[in-house]
Amino acid sequence: MSLLKPHIPAAPYGELPTSFGGFLLYVWRKNPVLWGTFMLQDIVHFTRYPIAFILLGKIIDILKDANPADGLPAAAWSILGLMMLVLAVGEFAHIWTAHTILHWKPKLRTVIRGDFLSYTMGHSHAYFQDNFAGALARKVSEVAESALRLHDIIRFQIWFATIHMGITLIFMFTVSPLYGCALLFFILAVTVPLFARIPKIRQRSLRYSEQRAHVTGMVVDMLTNIPAVKSFATLPHEIDVHTAESHIERTRHSKLMRNMIQIEDLRRLCLVTLGGGMTALACLGWAHGWITVGQASSVATMSMMLTGTTWILGGGIMQFVDEAGYITDALRITARPHEISDTPGAKPLQVDRGTIEYRGVNFAFANFPIFRELNLKITAGEKIALVGPSGAGKSTFVSVLLRLYDLHGGEITIDGQNIAHVTQDSLRQAVAIIPQDTALFHRSLMENIRYGRLDATDDEVIAAAKKAYADDFINTLPEGYNTLVGERGIRLSGGQRQRIAIARAILKNAPILILDEATSALDSESERLIQQALDDLMKGKTVIAIAHRLSTIARMDRIIVLDRGVIAEQGNHETLLKNHGLYARLWSMQSGGFLHADDIGGGSSPANAEPVKSIDG
């Protein structure tokens, strides 16, 4: 394995560590050979000055008894040469490490960010409904940066200080147990109070990190919904909300910093005592003949240097704890077990015909029942329309088919295969969706259409756009198919975005097609043109349409009327009208007015009443 080659996880949703200790092990395993090499090089690098000071003390002892007229004694020359060699080897180790890490860090950042992004995107639909996209983006990006910061903190502060203190302590004990015990006492006086405060610092760092991510998510949410902010003239309100949440963030940060400053004050006092006390003890030892002048020089010099090293250690520990708080918070949110996972041994879905069957399906949102023992079979190539009042379960019907949520009972099969036992990716690859509200990537139109089938050629993309009647408006744009559409496609009209969604579905050409009123954002003339494209697209496919308009319903083989999660009626348009049931009442109201629960016998409450611009309300 190359020292510079990071490990790439084999599976897109490879497991992530769930604890901070696990995270450190996870980073180590990215390239243990390289990390081990770094640590060995660091030992060589970090011991060069303590060893040089010890050798310098020996040179001083030799010079003390030498006659300057005789020149530098041979022993002094030998020790001086050894000292220069130690310094040179230490510097070479540092140079090698610096150049190696310069190339490794960007790769490590990319791999960690890729792991966390891949795993986070594997969470369920409900997960993304419950978390700010901006907060998640920050956690995914910053956890990789935290890993790099931890590398510097551990190697150049904690590991460096540990090696330096170890070498110094060994030397002090070899000089005299008195000096070794004195130095050990000073080190403990600095570090023990620090370690005692770590739990509180970590807890406050975690709380601050949570609030910081929350504020970031709120800012992204506000910017994403800026059209609504401007339309309702609520900018002052949003600023007030941000100010209130920022105040909580500032308060939590102040509490964290208060703990750190208290530790800083104690460290400063101890370090002054350490440097001055050990120097005084060295002078006292020389005066009483306990140690030589060279040893006294080494003790004083190394003690003064150790004050800086201990300062670095203390700062490193506090930064380490701060990063640990942030990473722990990020792991708590991103690395939690996936709510919906492929079952062990799940195989790809094989769609030969496209028969869909709901068998005794039960499902609820937050203990609010949606489906109770729902049974429905959609034969291969059949086209059905789902209609019913708001809250009847139409969107949920499609969501559980795509396994965006797991059922609470029963099963859904496609060509006899339980969708809970096939891979999620293969299930969704077999389904093309034309949603009512199309969200596009801030990429070119060519890339957005090609999203339906990533290996499609430019000619195939353009052919799909022509069938969706999108080619004409695309060619009027300054950069044509290379035009960037803006965040979520904001530079396009609703009708234009919907045509792009239709072009995607045409390009994907999946055996199962879901239409969430695919023409709802189009004007009458555009709808007439698009409808022909949809007719061609639906040929030979199993189609489920959440229907609002007559133009959609008229093309369906069967109409399923849902009410409170059960099938109230089913049949064709004429048959349902003759039944004078819920469908007939909805149909009679489609031209205007308000649709209330009292008007339709259930489904929506008066508080949730909404204008009826279509059969679905």
CORCORCOR-V794527 format. One record per residue. RES is the residue in one small letter. PSI is psi in whole degrees, -180 to 180 (* if undefined). OMEGA is omega as a letter, one per 40 degrees, with the letter a starting at -180 (none if undefined). Layout:
BEGIN
RES;PSI;OMEGA
RES;PSI;OMEGA
END
This chain:
BEGIN
m;130;i
s;141;i
l;-29;a
l;-1;a
k;112;a
p;156;i
h;132;i
i;124;a
p;141;a
a;-35;a
a;143;a
p;-27;a
y;39;a
g;145;a
e;145;i
l;157;i
p;151;a
t;-3;i
s;164;a
f;-41;i
g;-40;i
g;-34;i
f;-42;i
l;-41;i
l;-37;i
y;-44;i
v;-41;i
w;-41;a
r;-12;i
k;-34;i
n;78;a
p;-31;i
v;-44;a
l;-45;a
w;-42;i
g;-40;i
t;-43;i
f;-47;a
m;-38;i
l;-42;i
q;-38;a
d;-37;i
i;-44;i
v;-44;a
h;-46;a
f;-17;a
t;-4;a
r;-42;a
y;-45;i
p;-43;i
i;-39;i
a;-39;i
f;-37;i
i;-45;i
l;-35;i
l;-38;i
g;-39;i
k;-38;i
i;-40;i
i;-42;i
d;-39;i
i;-44;a
l;-29;a
k;-38;a
d;0;a
a;157;i
n;120;a
p;-29;a
a;-23;a
d;-3;a
g;-178;a
l;125;a
p;153;a
a;-38;i
a;-39;i
a;-40;i
w;-41;a
s;-45;a
i;-38;i
l;-41;i
g;-40;i
l;-39;i
m;-42;i
m;-37;i
l;-43;i
v;-44;i
l;-41;a
a;-45;i
v;-41;i
g;-42;i
e;-38;i
f;-42;i
a;-40;a
h;-43;a
i;-44;i
w;-46;a
t;-43;a
a;-43;a
h;-37;a
t;-46;a
i;-26;i
l;-36;i
h;-29;a
w;-40;a
k;-50;i
p;-36;i
k;-41;i
l;-44;i
r;-46;a
t;-44;a
v;-46;a
i;-45;i
r;-40;i
g;-42;i
d;-48;a
f;-37;i
l;-46;a
s;-46;a
y;-42;a
t;-40;i
m;-14;i
g;-3;i
h;168;a
s;169;i
h;-42;a
a;-35;i
y;-45;a
f;-21;i
q;-26;a
d;-8;a
n;142;i
f;133;i
a;-39;a
g;-40;i
a;-40;i
l;-42;i
a;-40;i
r;-44;a
k;-43;a
v;-43;a
s;-43;a
e;-25;i
v;-33;i
a;-41;i
e;-37;i
s;-37;i
a;-40;i
l;-40;i
r;-40;i
l;-37;i
h;-48;a
d;-41;a
i;-47;a
i;-46;a
r;-48;a
f;-3;i
q;-62;a
i;-52;a
w;-42;i
f;-49;a
a;-38;i
t;-46;i
i;-45;a
h;-45;i
m;-38;i
g;-47;i
i;-43;a
t;-43;i
l;-44;i
i;-45;i
f;-44;a
m;-41;i
f;-31;i
t;-32;i
v;-51;a
s;137;i
p;-30;i
l;-47;a
y;-37;i
g;-44;i
c;-38;i
a;-44;i
l;-41;i
l;-41;i
f;-45;a
f;-41;a
i;-44;i
l;-36;i
a;-30;a
v;-42;a
t;-34;a
v;-49;i
p;-32;i
l;-49;i
f;-32;i
a;-29;a
r;-7;a
i;-46;a
p;-43;a
k;-41;i
i;-42;a
r;-41;i
q;-45;a
r;-32;i
s;-40;i
l;-45;a
r;-40;i
y;-42;i
s;-42;i
e;-47;a
q;-36;i
r;-44;i
a;-37;i
h;-44;i
v;-42;i
t;-44;i
g;-40;i
m;-42;a
v;-46;i
v;-41;i
d;-42;i
m;-44;a
l;-37;i
t;-35;a
n;29;a
i;-33;i
p;-40;i
a;-39;i
v;-44;a
k;-39;a
s;-38;a
f;3;i
a;49;a
t;22;a
l;-45;i
p;-39;i
h;-45;a
e;-38;i
i;-39;i
d;-43;i
v;-45;i
h;-41;i
t;-43;a
a;-45;i
e;-34;i
s;-32;i
h;-42;i
i;-43;i
e;-46;a
r;-40;i
t;-44;a
r;-36;i
h;-38;i
s;-41;i
k;-40;i
l;-46;a
m;-31;i
r;-44;i
n;-42;a
m;-40;a
i;-38;i
q;-42;i
i;-40;i
e;-44;a
d;-42;i
l;-40;i
r;-42;a
r;-44;a
l;-44;a
c;-38;a
l;-38;i
v;-42;i
t;-40;i
l;-53;a
g;-50;a
g;-41;a
g;-45;a
m;-35;i
t;-43;i
a;-39;i
l;-35;i
a;-45;i
c;-41;i
l;-40;i
g;-39;i
w;-40;a
a;-33;a
h;2;i
g;16;i
w;-34;a
i;162;i
t;169;i
v;-35;i
g;-43;i
q;-40;i
a;-41;i
s;-44;i
s;-42;i
v;-47;a
a;-46;a
t;-47;a
m;-33;i
s;-44;i
m;-40;i
m;-34;a
l;-26;i
t;-42;i
g;-39;i
t;-43;i
t;-36;i
w;-44;i
i;-41;i
l;-46;a
g;-45;i
g;-39;i
g;-40;i
i;-42;i
m;-41;i
q;-37;i
f;-45;a
v;-39;i
d;-47;i
e;-37;i
a;-39;i
g;-43;a
y;-46;a
i;-40;i
t;-42;i
d;-43;i
a;-41;i
l;-38;a
r;-34;a
i;-48;a
t;-34;a
a;8;i
r;155;a
p;144;i
h;135;a
e;-33;i
i;120;a
s;154;i
d;137;i
t;151;i
p;131;i
g;14;i
a;139;a
k;159;i
p;144;i
l;134;i
q;111;a
v;108;i
d;-36;a
r;-48;a
g;26;i
t;129;a
i;135;i
e;129;i
y;123;a
r;109;i
g;41;a
v;128;i
n;136;a
f;144;i
a;149;i
f;120;i
a;48;i
n;12;i
f;111;a
p;137;i
i;-56;i
f;137;i
r;109;i
e;49;a
l;128;i
n;127;i
l;136;i
k;129;i
i;113;a
t;161;a
a;131;i
g;-1;a
e;148;i
k;116;a
i;153;i
a;135;i
l;122;i
v;165;i
g;167;a
p;166;i
s;138;a
g;5;a
a;-21;i
g;13;a
k;-51;a
s;-38;i
t;-35;i
f;-43;i
v;-39;a
s;-41;a
v;-27;i
l;-38;i
l;-1;a
r;40;i
l;-22;i
y;148;i
d;146;a
l;156;i
h;-5;i
g;155;a
g;-167;a
e;158;i
i;131;i
t;150;i
i;118;a
d;42;i
g;-1;a
q;122;i
n;123;a
i;-18;i
a;-14;a
h;8;i
v;165;a
t;143;a
q;-40;a
d;-43;a
s;-34;i
l;-48;a
r;-23;i
q;-22;a
a;-1;a
v;130;i
a;139;a
i;134;i
i;99;a
p;166;i
q;-36;i
d;105;a
t;124;i
a;125;a
l;158;i
f;152;i
h;69;i
r;-176;a
s;161;i
l;-37;i
m;-46;a
e;-39;a
n;-41;i
i;-43;a
r;-15;i
y;-23;i
g;-31;i
r;104;a
l;-23;a
d;10;a
a;146;i
t;168;i
d;-40;a
d;-39;i
e;-37;i
v;-47;a
i;-38;i
a;-41;i
a;-39;i
a;-38;i
k;-42;i
k;-29;i
a;6;a
y;36;i
a;-17;a
d;-39;a
d;-50;a
f;-30;i
i;-41;a
n;-14;i
t;-14;a
l;149;a
p;-39;a
e;13;i
g;-129;a
y;-12;i
n;5;a
t;131;i
l;137;a
v;-5;a
g;167;a
e;127;a
r;23;i
g;30;a
i;-21;a
r;-8;a
l;156;i
s;168;i
g;-42;i
g;-39;i
q;-41;i
r;-38;a
q;-34;i
r;-37;i
i;-40;i
a;-39;i
i;-40;i
a;-39;i
r;-47;a
a;-39;i
i;-43;a
l;-38;a
k;-41;i
n;49;a
a;156;a
p;-19;i
i;132;a
l;131;i
i;126;i
l;118;i
d;73;a
e;74;a
a;-11;a
t;14;a
s;-26;a
a;10;a
l;149;i
d;171;a
s;-43;a
e;-44;i
s;-39;a
e;-40;a
r;-40;i
l;-43;a
i;-35;a
q;-35;i
q;-40;i
a;-40;i
l;-39;i
d;-44;i
d;-40;a
l;-35;a
m;-13;a
k;127;i
g;8;a
k;154;i
t;124;a
v;132;i
i;119;a
a;123;i
i;106;a
a;139;i
h;-36;a
r;151;i
l;-36;a
s;-30;i
t;-47;a
i;-40;a
a;-22;a
r;-1;a
m;148;i
d;-32;a
r;145;i
i;126;i
i;119;a
v;114;i
l;142;i
d;117;a
r;39;i
g;6;i
v;159;i
i;108;a
a;-39;a
e;160;i
q;150;a
g;-170;i
n;176;a
h;-49;a
e;-43;a
t;-42;a
l;-34;i
l;-38;a
k;-23;a
n;-18;i
h;39;i
g;-150;a
l;-42;a
y;-43;a
a;-40;i
r;-42;i
l;-42;a
w;-41;a
s;-20;a
m;-1;a
q;-16;a
s;-15;i
g;-177;i
g;-170;i
f;145;a
l;113;a
h;163;i
a;-36;a
d;-27;a
d;-30;a
i;0;i
g;29;i
g;178;i
g;-57;a
s;149;i
s;160;i
p;-32;i
a;-24;a
n;15;a
a;149;a
e;156;a
p;141;i
v;103;i
k;0;a
s;-178;a
i;-22;a
d;-15;i
g;*;none
END
